[in-house]
């Protein structure tokens, strides 16, 4: 900042603004500033209202709805017989987590088969259909998928819910305000096209050049 000010003071003293080209550059900067401030003026008082925000929220509930999700564990093995045997052990008192750690071929075995929360569409259909059909705390019979045979236990279920307006009002207002400002900007441009005469002049095409080697381009000896 100090260096900039020192250069400004020296430039004034030396009257660099009298040099050739300064006036043109200044005029160009002035034009750019006027355009910038013109745009700011057009959109200065354009903003989405609380009523518009609420109306958008109520008319687009699907955009603010979180889908149902569940948290499940599973044991994955290669054959149905293995799965049935393990299921009997679990029903006989073996902890599901211990069975997963001991028998499962899925990397989730390190967490006792825990797959964390997931929504529909994240798992293969056979697994997903069986998992979402379970009651919390219950286990499935062996389920076959392209990866092998699964025993699934449902741990938690979070139903579908709508995000409260208060949590998304700011995001909606910003989006609607930008849309209204864009509309105001283009509406003003349309008005200005009618207010000021505009003529579009196409540049004349360059004259066709004769390729080298033609009679007109040859130089006689």
C-alpha positions, -999 to +999 in steps of 0.1 A: +000+000+000+029+024+008+046+016-025+014+022-044+009+056-028+046+066-034+042+057-071+010+077-073+027+108-057+057+106-080+034+101-110+014+132-101+046+152-097+060+140-130+026+146-147+025+111-162-012+117-169-001+140-198+016+111-216+002+099-249-024+072-244-033+082-208-066+099-218-077+069-239-069+044-210-088+067-186-118+068-209-117+030-212-116+026-175-145+051-171-166+032-196-160-001-177-168+015-144-200+030-158-211-004-171-203-020-138-223+006-118-251+004-143-255-033-137-253-027-099-280-001-102-303-023-122-302-052-096-296-031-065-332-034-051-340-068-066-344-095-040-366-124-033-392-119-006-400-142+023-433-150+007-416-161-025-391-182-005-420-199+013-439-205-019-409-221-036-403-243-006-439-255-004-441-260-042-408-281-043-410-303-013-393-331-032-361-310-033-360-308+005-369-343+014-343-367+028-350-403+017-355-432+042-322-447+052-312-477+072-281-490+090-274-527+086-248-554+092-242-584+071-221-616+069-210-624+033-200-659+023-196-679-009-223-706-005-258-710+008-248-739+030-222-717+048-248-690+052-273-714+068-247-728+091-236-694+103-273-683+107-279-712+130-249-702+151-262-667+155-297-679+164-280-702+189-264-672+207-233-662+187-231-624+184-237-612+149-206-590+151-185-619+161-199-641+132-191-613+107-155-609+120-150-647+119-167-657+086-175-627+064-155-621+032-166-585+030-141-557+042-169-546+066-160-577+087-135-555+106-164-535+119-185-565+127-202-564+093-214-528+098-223-511+065-233-478+082-263-459+068-274-462+032-304-453+011-322-471-017-301-473-048-267-477-031-268-515-028-275-543-053-313-549-056-315-583-039-296-571-008-315-538-007-349-553-010-342-578+018-326-552+041-354-526+038-380-553+044-366-561+078-377-549+112-351-532+134-332-559+153-343-587+130-322-609+106-328-621+071-326-657+058-297-662+034-299-637+005-281-643-028-265-615-048-238-613-074-213-611-045-223-643-028-247-651+001-256-626+028-271-627+062-285-593+070-293-577+103-311-544+105-297-521+132-315-487+127-341-471+104-345-434+098-377-426+080-380-401+052-382-365+064-386-330+051-358-304+059-374-275+078-378-242+060-356-224+085-326-246+075-329-239+037-345-204+036-311-187+031-302-210+002-336-206-014-335-168-011-300-166-027-311-187-056-344-168-062-326-135-058-300-144-084-328-155-108-348-123-103-317-102-108-309-120-140-345-114-152-343-077-143-309-074-161-322-089-194-355-070-192-335-038-189-313-048-219-345-054-239-357-020-229-324-003-239-325-020-273-357-002-280-346+031-264-313+034-284-309+026-321-288-004-326-273-014-360-253-046-364-227-042-391-211-073-404-174-071-413-167-074-450-151-107-460-114-105-469-107-105-506-098-139-519-061-144-523-047-161-553-027-192-543+010-192-550+019-205-584-009-190-604-002-168-634-010-136-614+015-144-587+044-154-609+073-130-614+089-131-648+126-136-652 
